[in-house]
Amino acid sequence: QVQLVESGGGLVEPGGSLRLSCVVSGLPFNKYGMNWARQTPGSEREVVASISTSGQWINYADSVKGRFTASRDNAKNTLYLQMDNLKPEDTGVYYCKTQRDNYWGQGIQVTVSS
């Protein structure tokens, strides 16, 4: 049974930071490219970061470039998203997902507000 479990979300003030984690089980994690996606109010779901199986290749959406950093630890079957200089428009539900076979986590809420 494949499971993707996100953690690390919450409420933060503008300019603050959060680190999301996604622990993956039930599949060979080091064989899957991974994405972080988000659903913000009034917008379609978007992929904010894509990371290759080794973590060598990472791409970011323009909206988060320079502020978010994706990484992975294949020994721990864990994906990370370091989010710095957060803005109110980053508020939404964040998901980790596989790049193939379409496995998704349950999502975790991030709220940026003063």
SVG drawing of the C-alpha trace seen along z (x, -y; Angstrom):
<svg xmlns="http://www.w3.org/2000/svg" viewBox="-12 -41 35 43">
<polyline fill="none" stroke="black" stroke-width="0.4" points="0.0,0.0 1.5,-3.3 1.4,-6.1 2.6,-9.7 2.3,-11.6 3.0,-15.3 3.8,-17.2 5.2,-20.6 2.4,-22.9 0.7,-25.6 0.3,-29.3 3.2,-31.7 3.5,-35.4 4.5,-37.0 8.3,-36.8 8.4,-33.7 9.6,-30.2 8.2,-26.6 9.6,-23.3 7.3,-20.6 8.2,-16.9 6.7,-14.0 7.4,-10.5 6.8,-7.9 6.2,-4.2 5.1,-1.3 7.1,-2.1 10.8,-2.4 11.2,-6.0 14.6,-6.4 13.0,-5.4 10.4,-8.1 10.7,-11.7 8.6,-13.8 6.6,-17.0 5.3,-19.5 2.0,-20.9 -0.4,-23.4 -4.0,-24.5 -4.5,-28.1 -7.9,-29.8 -9.4,-30.8 -6.7,-29.2 -6.1,-25.9 -3.7,-23.3 -0.2,-24.0 3.1,-22.3 5.6,-24.5 8.7,-22.2 9.8,-19.1 12.8,-17.0 14.5,-14.2 15.1,-10.7 18.6,-11.6 17.7,-15.2 20.2,-16.5 17.6,-18.2 15.1,-20.6 12.7,-23.0 10.5,-25.6 7.4,-27.6 8.2,-31.3 5.9,-32.2 8.2,-30.5 11.6,-30.6 14.3,-32.0 12.1,-31.4 11.4,-27.7 13.9,-24.9 13.0,-21.3 15.2,-18.4 15.0,-14.7 16.7,-12.1 16.4,-8.7 17.8,-6.9 14.9,-8.2 12.3,-8.0 11.5,-11.6 10.9,-14.7 11.3,-18.2 10.2,-21.7 11.9,-24.6 9.7,-27.7 11.3,-31.0 10.0,-34.6 6.5,-33.4 3.8,-35.6 0.0,-35.6 -0.5,-34.4 1.4,-31.2 -1.6,-30.2 -3.1,-27.0 -3.0,-23.2 0.3,-21.6 0.7,-18.1 3.5,-15.8 3.0,-13.6 4.9,-11.2 5.7,-12.3 4.4,-9.0 1.7,-6.7 -0.1,-9.7 0.2,-9.0 -0.7,-11.9 -0.4,-12.7 -3.4,-13.9 -2.3,-17.5 -1.3,-19.9 -2.5,-23.4 -0.1,-26.4 -1.5,-29.7 0.5,-32.9 -1.1,-35.7 -0.4,-38.4"/>
</svg>
